């Protein structure tokens, strides 16, 4: 890895053209409409400032792959660091112009052009992202000096600023102290906007989910005893990346045997053994939108009697939860339905004495919203059309649990991504088999051979090498 010189490389000027490699992002006009919708919720005479995510150091002079703050991405479409968005309820005069929004961005220069590559710069960003006005982030402090506002909304998020953002913060604090800053209720408004998905958002979610489903199918076909968890992780990453996903939406959970009972296990180093169940929670991210899919299956391709009994309870609970994903139903309906089925099923198997004990083995909620974040923002108490949420019941019986030891080290979760419509719910990830017999049938089909899998791990897939900071 080359270390950048501090001095500008004067011989190389900034790039004249900003390249557009893909054209299937959320249209700029939709981002502009979102800003207009949010502005309509703001108090008279108010101003709001949003900051891009800071770059995060991984170790020494290596940073994590940059991932934009989801609210900032939602409002601007800009996936670059060192930026800020100012929204004004009423027109303000800045730089000799009357505007209601300003995007402050990092301008390209010789060093950036040579070492980092591409920055939109203010002129291109203003045109391409359909903004009233864009300026260099170096002008942030001077621009704020001339702005008068009765209310200054506190920025959303709270990550420690670095680089250019850190240099912008003193000017923002001075600006905020000059008026009546209040804790932002804009977060609630943005959350409600983000919960209802547009047609273009659903299109990108489908792209991420379809890729993730293919990744899960490939893992089921490829899985054999003695494989390392990270080898299955590599199979998943290969399949989502060849279908265009830039990242995984979160570190993949590949838990075999006792690890299947750890909800957010992601070490992914254990060797899977014959007789293990493996619980895999993995989703790809495409243009900022993430899938979230979980499948649990027997490492050797056939469920044991105990695994099958628990699996069928979880599947029945998931079906009950999905049936509740209807307009007007409360968000908690999926969890109530799933918990009821799990409680009754565990009592029938003699694992617990009464249904109230089910929380010992099903200790998490059944649903969360899905979108730019895997646990996406929300603001509605009842389901509305074009919401996307997960339904993911589970049963996890750790070794040492107060039940017959034949149930120990079985962790099962089944998770799908559900679109709420004006009619029946749509399972966007339904192509990945859920029924036990369908899982076994798929696992009997040939997948990648071990030479192919090992070539993927040798290439660095499945080892979290690229994961961005959250």
C-alpha positions, 0 to 999 in steps of 0.5 A, a space after each residue: 500500500 502506497 502512503 500519500 505524500 503530504 505535499 500537493 502533487 502540483 504536476 497533476 491537476 484535478 480531474 475535469 470530469 466526474 465519471 458516472 459508472 452506474 445509472 440506477 441510483 435513486 434519481 436526483 429529483 427524488 432526493 430533491 423532493 425529500 428535502 422539500 418534504 422535510 422543509 415543509 415540516 420545519 418551523 418558520 425561520 428555521 435552519 437545519 444542518 446535516 453532516 456526512 459521516 466522518 471517515 473512520 480509522 481502522 488501524 494506523 493509516 488505514 481507514 474503514 471503507 467509507 459508508 455515508 450517514 443514511 439520513 445524509 444519503 437519503 436527503 442528498 444522494 452524495 456518497 462522499 465524506 467531508 460534506 454538510 447539508 444546510 436546509 432553510 425553511 425560508 430563502 436565505 442570502 449566501 454568496 450573493 444568492 437567495 437559496 433554501 439549501 446549500 451542499 458543502 462538499 470537498 473540492 477536488 485538488 491535485 492530491 485528491 485527484 492523484 491519491 483518492 480519485 474522484 470528488 464531485 466538487 461543488 459545481 458538478 454536485 449542484 447540477 448532478 444532485 439538483 441542489 439550489 446551491 453547492 459550495 466548497 466545505 472551506 466556505 462553511 464557516 463564512 457562509 454560516 456567519 451571515 445566516 439568521 435563523 430563529 431556530 437551529 435544529 441540532 444535527 442528527 447522529 452523533 459520531 465524532 467528527 474527523 478531518 474536514 468535519 472536525 474543522 467545520 464543527 467550531 463554526 457550527 457550534 458558534 452558529 448554534 449558540 447564536 440562536 435557540 437550538 433545540 433537540 432535533 425533532 427532524 429525526 422523527 420526520 426523516 424516520 417517517 419518510 424513510 419508513 415508506 419506500 418509493 418505487 425506486 427504493 423498492 427496486 434497489 431493495 429487490 436487487 439487494 435481496 435477490 443477490 442475497 437469496 442467491 448467496 444463501 442458496 449457494 451456501 446451502 448447496 456448498 455446505 459440507 461437514 468440516 467446512 470453516 464458517 468463513 468459507 461459507 461466508 466467502 461463498 456468500 460474498 462472492 455471490 452477492 458481489 458478482 450480482 453487483 452488491 458493493 458490501 454486505 449490509 452488516 457483518 455476516 453471522 455464520 454460526 455452526 453448532 454452539 455458535 448457532 445460539 449466539 444471536 450476533 456471532 460473527 467470528 466465523 472461524 469454527 469448523 462445522 461438524 457433522 450433526 451441527 445446525 448452522 444459522 446464517 444471517 447475511 445480507 448484501 447492500 446495493 447502492 445503500 439499501 440492504 437485505 437481511 435474510 437468515 436461513 438455518 440448515 443441517 450441515 450434513 444436509 439432513 435434519 435430526 429429529 430434534 432439529 426438525 421439531 424446532 425448525 418446524 415451530 420456527 417456520 410456523 411462527 414465521 408464517 404467523 408473523 408474516 400473516 400479520 404484515 397488513 395495513 392497519 396492523 400494529 408493528 407489534 403484531 408480528 412479534 405477538 403472533 410469533 411468540 405465541 406459536 413458539 411458546 405453544 410449540 416448546 410446551 408441546 415438546 416438553 422443553 418448557 412448562 408454560 408459554 411464559 418461559 419461551 423468552 428464555 429461548 426466543 429472546 429477541 423481537 420478531 421484526 424491524 424495518 429495512 432500508 438504508 440501515 439493516 435496522 431501519 428508522 421508523 415513525 409509524 405505530 401501524 403498518 402502511 403500504 410500501 413498508 419493508 420489514 423483516 419477520 425473523 422468529 428463532 429458538 436458541 437452546 444453549 448447552 446447559 439449558 434446563 431441558 433434555 440435553 438432546 435439544 442443546 446447541 440447536 439455534 434456529 432462525 428463519 428471516 425474510 424481508 416482507 413488503 407491506 401492500 394494500 393487499 397480501 404481504 409479499 415475501 421478497 426473499 421467498 426464493 430461498 427455501 424455507 420448508 425443511 424438506 425443500 432445504 434438504 432437497 436443495 442441499 442434495 444438489 451440487 454446489 461449489 467444490 472445495 477448490 473453488 471455495 478455497 480460491 475465494 478465501 485466498 482472494 480475501 472474501 469471507 474474512 471481513 477485510 472490507 467491512 466498513 465502520 458502523 
